[in-house]
Amino acid sequence: MGLADASGPRDTQALLSATQAVELRRRDYHMERPLLNQEHLEELGRWGSAPRTRQWRTWLQCSHARARALLLQHLPVLVWLPRYPVRDWLLGDLLSGISVAIMQLPQGLAYALLAGLLPVFGLYSSFYPVFIYFLFGTSRHISVGTFAVMSVMVGSVTESLAPQTLNDSTINETTRDAERVRVASTLSVLVGLFQVGLGLIHFGFLVTYLSEPLVRGYTTAAAVQVFVSQLKYVFGLHLSSHSGPLSLIYTVLEVCRKLPQSKVSTVVTAAVAGVVLLVVKLLNDKLQRQLPMPIPGELLMLIGATGISYGMGLKHIFGVDVVGNISAGLLPPVAPNTQLFSKLVGSAFTIAVVGFAIAISLGKIFALRHGYRVDSNQELVALGLSNLIGGIFQCFPVSCSMSRSLVQESTGGNSQVAGAISSLFILLIIVKLGELFRELPKAVLAAIIIVNLKGMLRQLSDVCSLWKANRADLLIWLVTFAATILLNLDLGLMVSVVFSLLLVVVRTQMPHYSILGQVPDTDIYRDVAEYSEAKEVPGVKVFRSSATVYFANADFYSDALKQRCGVDVDFLISQKKKLLKKREQLKLKQLQKEKKLQKQAASSKGASVSINVNTSLEDMRSNNAEDYKAMQVSPGDKMEDATANGQEDSKAPDGSTLKALGLPQPDFHSLILDLGALSFVDTVCLKSLKNIFHDFREIEVEVYMAACHSPVVSQLEAGHFFDASITKKHLFASVHDAVTFALQHPRPVPDSPVSVTRL
């Protein structure tokens, strides 16, 4: 029996009532709280805890994407290495890396001597910075490492802070060498900090202030400095340490004075090595197309010279200086000496700028040749990290070498992998093979350095080419060369940059000013002095400057404008002011006399006295009028025309026109300023333009402006140039539009003159 049957009808009714009540409650609940659709859920989700979690997740995803983009931007190896075409590029990069390492080995040993350090530190500087650049650099073809110009700049610093002698007493060589390593490594860290900082704040454009003539003149002078610094190794001399201005001159004089003390064996060693290297380089140039890779002359010279020195005993028998002990293995990292920062900051900034200028110049040349892009800011960061980390591992500042970069490109190098391979090859030499070169003569390293200067010394021919092409660039080249030779590398660079910028300012102060004329039946306007077909529009002068107008040339612009217009504007304005002043003084005297006579007439009682006073008043008025006419004749013969036409001038409201005053009128009624060359305006330019409007309106010439660019117009508005007297109606899109308008409005109306306050 069921539950309903067992409990009876009363229980059944109660159960049904309870069920209905529950259903009604459920129905009321859903009526009060309807089901939420998707829009309601999203609306509520904005304030709930679950959407806040979604916001955190979105923020974390954006931060992760941002960090990933930043990492890929500053670590380019993560971008190009996964897509590296192994089959197409690996063999070329392998051959190129070995070829560059073969050059890197002798140059590293030699350029360490330029920096005033032991040769082994040149090997360190050929490993650490090269591998760091492989990770962070964007150029696929430049060879980072030791470079002659950078090394000689470092050498000038190390020799000045750690000289060979102090107070005429010789310093212990071990102590001196350790101090020089400390100075060079600290300098490298500081150079790296400068370069990384400039790169992070996007100061890669800084190198644009180093023009090509400046860089070529500077590197040529640096090549001369390098050449002179190697003479002591070529002749086997012991020279005093010279630093600062004229140090090169003192070194040359000391070499000439000590030439009789030269070691013949050292001179012969250097001469033979130099001749052999020159012959090998000539063969490489002649057989460039036939040879798969250049003959490694420097490496063969190192091996041969080391073997001959060891076999013949050049050091012990003939007294030839050799490299000495080369420690095997790598040195542990050392913190820089921060106490030296204040002494090195100036030299470090100069070295940072020069190193970056050389690297980015070569990088852009190769990038343009092979069709890829070099990021100048990332190059600053890459070079900075190379020098920063290299300095911690006791390297000296590096840049890229032109000769090695050309070899890397010509031997099939396609990417930075070639640099990584060369650095690993140098690592192998440091760990295992470096000590084999302890008997290598320093004269051979000097010969390698001097022969590799051939390319930079060829830049002396720039004097002839720049003489024909551009005398201003020639002046920059000569000043840079002379300043670097006489004042040393750091001061020479500062002087040359300042001079080049001043020359730019001077050249903008003396631009080409011209009066434009219209080419018949066209809307083209050209300089009437250069184009015979261009003719001036009657009654209109069109003036143009080839440079922007700013504080340094605003006065020159105004003077040239007045001169080219053929009117002595300042003289006319001064004469006009004098005549108007005299007229006002005469009127004032006349009024004073009239008041005096009126007082006398009022005080007189008799009629006869009144008649006499009136008669004398009329006589004085007629005398004053005659005096005023006589005053008008004074400016010259042209005043006679004004006197003859006195009745016509009297119709003018105030008689202040040039014609009424008897002054000569300009032969044009409108002046148009072609401002197409303006790239910006400053406050001095604004005042100068306002003064031009004022001065030419004083001589009854209306001024218009044409061909202003939109940024210039915005700057004019920001400087409150336009007002009630100078409106935008005086501004035209082209010169032809301004000329057309000026011809329709030939001269300002004298009855309502427009006044502009002169600033």
Secondary structure, DSSP 8 states (H G I E B T S, - for coil): --HHHHHHHHHHHHHHHHHHHHHHHHHHHHHHS----HHHHHHHHTTSHHHHHHHHHHHHHHHHHHHHHHHHHH-THHHHSTT--HHHHHHHHHHHHHHHHHHHHHHHHHHHHHTTS-THHHHHTTTHHHHHHHHH---SS-EEE--HHHHHHHHHHHHHHS-SEETTEE--HHHHHHHHHHHHHHHHHHHHHHHHHHHHTT-GGGGGGS-HHHHHHHHHHHHHHHHHHTHHHHHT-------STTHHHHHHHHHHHTGGG--HHHHHHHHHHHHHHHHHHHHHHHTTTT-SS---HHHHHHHHHHHHHHHHTTTTTT---B------S--------GGGHHHHHHHHHHHHHHHHHHHHHHHHHHHHHHT----HHHHHHHHHHHHHHHHHTT----EEEHHHHHHHHHTT--STHHHHHHHHHHHHIIIIIGGGGTT-BHHHHHHHHHHHTHHHHGGGGHHHHHHHH-HHHHHHHHHHHHHHHHHHHHHHHHHHHHHHHHHHHHHHHS--EEEEEE-TTSS-EEETTT-TT-B--TTEEEEEESS---TTTHHHHHHHHHHHTT--HHHHHHHHHHHHHHHHHHHHHHHHHHHHHHHHHHH--SHHHHHHHHHHHHHHHHHHHHHHHHHHTTT-TTHHHHHHTHHHHTTSSSS-SHHHHT----S-SEEEEE-TT-S---HHHHHHHHHHHHHHHHTT-EEEEE---HHHHHHHHHTT---SSS-GGGEESSHHHHHHHHHHS-S--TTS-------
